[in-house]
Structure formats: structure tokens, C-alpha cells
Amino acid sequence: MSFRQRLAAEALGSLLLAATVIGSGVMAQRLAGGNTAVALLANTAATVAVLATLIALLSPVSGAHFNPAVSMIQAVRGTLPWREAAPYAFVQVLGCCCGTLLAHAMFELPLLQSSLHVRAGPSQGLSEVVATFGLLTVVLGARERDAPWMVPAWIGAAYWFTASTSFANPAITIARSLSDTFAGIRPRDVPLFVIAQLLGAFAALWVARYLFPGARRP
């Protein structure tokens, strides 16, 4: 695959992932009648389903990262050239932000928003470290044929056992700050999440190099 094709796959996957996270959150909140648990369950199910589909579909094209933390760790490992990691991250963030706008358009919401959803404090940061650590450990340790179910399974579980509901992705975190909906996050809380996600990603790399020989630098 050409580099342009791989970037297009990352942009498309990121767009559809963000549109699903935001859109399913809006739909869930509208239909749940104020029951937050039901809304989160619906949001989780939609995210898991689309993530499994996108990984299976686009992994042969670009690796299906959809996540700057994943691309950065792959660059550190030497499996993605550093000159390609930055463009990967750029299109991932751009795709996720466009996905947010798409979700707003589908639900006739104002396209440009700023979230007021507070997600602050040590427990939120720790949750993102754990969520991203688990995600990257799965990415680095799973066999290729198992990734389409193992990655969504981890994210789906982490939606429920972490206080932050498992963002585990700097691109989707930035995009969710642009939506004052169920899945949103205040812009001022984004730096805490991104720093925690990067810490979790590097911790996973260290552990994976010990546990999985394939996670070592080629």
C-alpha cells in the first residue's frame, strides 16, 4: 500500500470511530430517559462493534492504529518510520475532529461546540494510564488475527471498570472536547488525559518487551 493510501485509511477509520463514539452517546442519552447506565451500555456496544469492524477492515491497509499513542509506540519500536508517525498522528486527530462534526450534523446539533463535561482529578488520570496501558499491551502482545476482537474487548471492558470510561487515545480525547454531549470532555481536562495516556503507553511498551519477544525493537 502507498503511504497516501495508509494515511487515507487512518483518517477514515479515525473519522468513523469518533462519529460512532459521539453519535452513539447522543442517541443513547436521548433514548435512555436519564438512565446513565443504560446510556453508557449503548455507547459501549456501538464503540466495540465499530472498532472491531474498522480494525478487521483497515488493518491490512494501515495497521488500523487510529491512535497517536499506538503510532508513537510503533515508531519507538521501529515498526513505523518516524517520518511517518507524525503524519499518522495528524490525520488521526484531524479524522477524529471531523468525525465529531459529522456526528453533530447527523443529530442536528451545532457543529462547533466546546464541552462542559468535567473529567478532572487524580482518579481520572490514573484511569487513563490504566486504560492506555491495557490497550497498548494488547496491541503489542496479541496475534494479528486476534486484534480485531481483543482490542475492542479491552476498550469495552475499560469503559466500565475505569473512572474515565477509557478514552485511551489522544486523538479521540481532543475530538471529544469539541462536543458538549454525553461523550464530551472539557478542553481544560484534555492535557491531563493526554499525558496519562502517553505514560500508560510507555509503561505498556516496557512490560511488553519483557513479556512478549515480538514487542522488542526489530
N, C-alpha and C positions, 0 to 999 in steps of 0.2 A: 504494500500500500504506500502511496506517496504521502509526504508529510502533510500536504494540504488535505488529503482525504482523512488522515488521522485527526487533524485539528477540527475538521468538519464534524467528525463522529463525536469528539469530545464536546464540542459546542452544542450539538443536537441532543446528546444524552443529558448534558447539564441542564439545558432548557426544559426538556420534558420532565426531568426529575424535580426541578424546582416548581414547575407548573403543577405537578402532582401533589407535592407537599403543601403548597399554598392552597391550591384549589380544593383538595380533599378536606383541608382544615376548614375552609369556608363552608363547604357543603355539609360537613359533619356538624358544625356549630349551628347551622340553620335547621337541621333536621333533628338534633339531639334534644331539643326542648330544654336546654340548660343543664343537661346531664354531661358533665365534663368527661367522665369515664367513658361513656358511650362515644363521645366525640373523639377522644384520643384513640379508642379502639378502631374506629373507622379510619382515622388519619393514619394509624399504624398499618392497617391492612392494605390501604392503597399504596403507601410508600413501599412496603415489602414487595407487593406484586409488580409495580413498575420497575423497581430496582432489579429484581430477578430477570425481568424481560429485557431490560436495557443491557445488562451485563451479558446475557446469553447472545443478544443480537449484535452488540458492538464490540465485544471483547476481541473478536478476530481482526477487527479493523484497527483499533487504537489502544487496546488493553482495557478499555472501559474504566478509566480512573474516575472521572467526574469530580475530582477532589484534589486540590493543590497539595494537600498533605501527602497523599498517595504518590503523586508525581514527584514531589521533592524527595521522598524516601527512595523511590526507584532511581532517581538521579544520584543520590548518595551511594546506592548500591552499585551503580554503573550500568544498570539495565536500561536507563533512559539517558541519552546525552544531555548534558547541562544546557547546551544551546537550544534544546527542545523543551526543557522543563518550564522555562519562563513563558513561552507561547502557549503551552498546555495550560498553565495556571491562568493566563489571561483569558483564554477562550472559555475556561470553566467558570470564572467569575462573570464574564460577560453573558454566557449562556444562562447561568442561574438568574441573573438580574432580568434578562429578557423573559425568562420563564415566569418570574413574578409578575411582570407587566401582562403577560399572556393570561395568567390566572385572573388578574383583576379585570381584564377585558371580558373574559368569559362570564364573569359573575356581575358585570355592570357596576364595578366599583371604580372609584377614582384611580387612574393609572399611577399617579405619583403620590406616594404616602410615606410617612415616617412612623415606625412602630412605637407604641407606648407601652408594650408588654415588658414589664420589669423581669429581668433574669440576672440578678446580681448576687454576689456573696461567695464565700469560700466553697460552700456546698455545690454551687453551680460550676465553679471552676474545676473542682475535684471530679465532678460528674463527667465533664468534658474530657479530662485527662483519661479517665477510665474508659469512656465510650470510644475515644480515638485509639487508645492503646489496644483495646479488643479488636477494633476494626482492622488496624494495621497488622496485628498478629495473625488474624485470619487471612488477610491478603497475602502475607509473606509465607504463611505455612500451608495454606490449602492447595490441594492439587487443582490444576486448571479446570478439570471437568466438574469439580465440586464448588468452585467460586460462585456460580450463579445461584446456588441455594444457601451456601454458608454465609456469604456477606449479607444478604437480606435477612437471614435468620438472626444474625447478631444484631443488626440495626433494629429489627422488630422487637427483640428482647430488651435491648437497651432503651428503647422508647419508654419501657415500663419500670426498669429497675434503677434508672438514673434520675436524679432530681431535675436535670436539664432537658430530659426527653431526647437525649442523644442527637445533637447536631452533627458532631464528629466530622466537620467539613468546613473549612474556612470560606469556600465559595458560597455554599448554601447559607452560611451564617450571615454573610454580607447581604445576600439577596433577601433573606427573611427580615432584615432590618428595614427594608423598603416596603413592608406590608404590615399595616396595623390591623391584623386579623389573628385568628386562633394560633397560627404558627409563628407569629412575629417575635422580634426581639428588639429592645431599644438600641439605637445606634451607639449609645454610650456604653452598653454592655458588650459590644462586639469585640473590643480588644482583649478583654478577659477570656472570652471563648476561644479566640484565635490562638492566643499564647498557650492556653491549656491544651488545645488540640495539637499544636506543634510539640509540646512537651510529651504528650501521650504517644505521638508518632515516633519520636526518637527513642522513647523507652521501649516501644514495641520492636524497633529495629535492633536494639541491644539484646533483648530477650530472644528474638527470633534467630539472631546469629548464633546464639548458644544452643537453642533447641532444634533448629532446622538448618542443616548444612546448605540447603539451597538458598537461604537468605544471606549467605556470605557474599562479599564482593566477588564477581567473576574474575 
